[in-house]
Amino acid sequence: MTSKEQYQQLAEAKLEETVAQIQQLKAQAKQGDAKVRIEIDRQIDQLQDRKAQVENKLSDLKNAGEDAFAELKAGVETALNDMKSALEEATAKFKT
């Protein structure tokens, strides 16, 4: 297995983990009051947009050759980190 393939698996696992956390947040939001639900729903929509960005970057990575791997890897990392930060922000707002 190449380093590119290993990284793809790792990035996909991170994405799946974050998606599971988004689902948990959705479930928790249903139990909150209306104002909280509206805000969390807005943030979940933003998280879904970020998820799509990560998926697009992963698709680009899968279709790229080894020579473009380093450059595309950086883009995937940035997209994953942005999505994780947005999730942490949404989770923090829900807990307050």
Secondary structure, DSSP 8 states (H G I E B T S, - for coil): --HHHHHHHHHHHHHHHHHHHHHHHHHHHTTS-HHHHHHHHHHHHHHHHHHHHHHHHHHHHHHS-GGGHHHHHHHHHHHHHHHHHHHHHHHHHHH-
